[in-house]
């Protein structure tokens, strides 16, 4: 992951802010609290909360890769972004738990949490793939039914041999009658 100054520079670029004091205002914390968190390396939960709330692409925010925004058009560089406030209580509870884990300083728990988040990301991707495959299957089933209505139902493997034998037998019987 990128260092804090790179992340801070991206936030400043996106918001038009110039100084750390302005970032503290953006996160609704005091400049002193901002500096303390910066020294301890515990700003990441606030940054992630803010990024999610502002529809910032977290990949871009943390690594500089990908588009700046997700799900909606980004404001022009320098356009002010409203200060972060939590409006969804469920999200606030989750963010508080994430903050608690990250601020605990327990590397084992933080690594474990990080690995668990990776597992959830994989599960989300698999759910998306499953949903996509189900949609494709539904589309193929509809196409098959439409085709079946136009040409009739498919014959079973054994039934086709029996039908062919009957057709040959009927043709032979017809030729015998003509011969008599």
N, C-alpha and C positions, 0 to 999 in steps of 0.2 A: 504494500500500500504506500501511497505517496506520503511525504512528511507534511506536518501541519501547515507550514508556510505555503506549500503548493495548494493545499486545500483552501486556505484562507485567501490566497490570491484568486482562486476561481470564484469564491463567494464574492469577493470584492468586485471582480470583473462583472459577474452576473447582476449584482445589486447597485453598482456604481459607488459603493462605499470606498473610502480611502484609508481609514485608520482602524486599529483594533477597537478603539472606544465605540466606533460606529457599529462594529460587529457585535460588541457587547449589547448595545441597544437593540440590535436586530434579534438577538437571542433573549431579550428581556432579562438580562442579568447586569450586575454592576461591573464597571471596568475592573475593579479589584478582584471580583469573583472570576471574571474572564481571565485575568492574568494568572490567578492561582490555578485555575483549571488548565490553562495553557502549560504552565510549568509542570503540573502533575500528569499531563497527557490525558486528561479526562473530559475533554471537550467533545469527543466523538459522538456520544449519545445526543448532545444538543444539536450537533451538526446534522446527524441523521434525522432527528425529529424535524428540524427545520426543513431539510431537503425533501422529506416525504410530504410535509404540509404544503410546501411550495411547488410540488410536482417537479422537483429537480431530479434528473436521472442520477441515481447514486453512483453508478459506474463512472459517469463523467465527473461528478463531484469529488470522488475519492481517488480516481486514477487519471482523469483527463481524457478518457476514452469514451466515444459515443456521443450522441446528441446531448445538449445541455438539459433539455426538458423531456419529460415523458407525458404522454397523454394530452397535451395541449400545446398551443403555440407559445414559444418563449417570448418574453418581453425583450425589447432591444437592449443591448448592453448599456448599462448606466441607468436604465429605467428603474425607478424605486420599487422595491418589493416590500409589501406590508410586513411589519414586525410579526414574528411568530407568536401565535397563541394557540393553545390546545382547545379545540372545540368538541372533539369526540372523546367522551369519557373512556370508552374501551381502548382507544389508541393511547390515551394518556396513561392508563394503567400499564399497558404493554411497554410504553416508552420508559416509565418509571422502573419497571423490572429490568429492562435492558440497561438503563443507567446504573442501577444498583449492582448488576453483575459486572459491568465494565469498570465501575469505580471501586469495586472491591479490591482490585489489585492482585487477586488470586489468579496467577497465570494458568494453572491447571483448569480452573473453572472457566476462565475466559476462552481458553483453547477448546475445551469441551463444548461450550456454548457456540463458538464459531463453527465447529464441525457439525453440530446439530443444525445450525442455520443452513449450512451447505446441503445437508440431507433434506431439509424442507424445500430448498430451492429445487433439488432434483425431483422431489415428489411433485412439486407444482408443475415442472416441465413435463413429467410423465402424465399428470392429469390432463394437461393441455394436449399432449400427443394422443392420449386415449380418447378425449373428446373429439379431436380432429378425425381420428380413425372411425369413430362411431358415426360421425357425419358423413364420411366417405362411404361407409358401409350402407347407411340409409339411402344415400344417393344411388349407389349401385343396385340396391334392392328395388328401388322405384324404377330404375331403367330396365331391370330384368323383368319386372311385372308388366311394364309397357310393351316390351318385346314379346313376352309370353302371350299377351292379348292379341298382338298382331299375327303371330305365327302358330299359336297353340302351345299347349303344355309340352314339355320335353317327354320323350319316351324313356322308359327304363331300359337298361342294357339288355336284360333277358326278353323284354317285351318286343324290342325291335327285331330280334332274331325270329321270334314267333310270328310277328306280323309279316316279315319278309317270306317266311316259309308258307304262310297262308296265301300270300299274293302269288307265289310261284305255283302252289297247288291249284289255285283258282285258275291260273293261266293254263296249266296243263289240262285241267278238266274242260276248259273251254275249247281247247284244240282237239281233244278227243271227241267231243260232241260234233265238231265240224267234220271230223273224219267219218263219222257214221252216216 
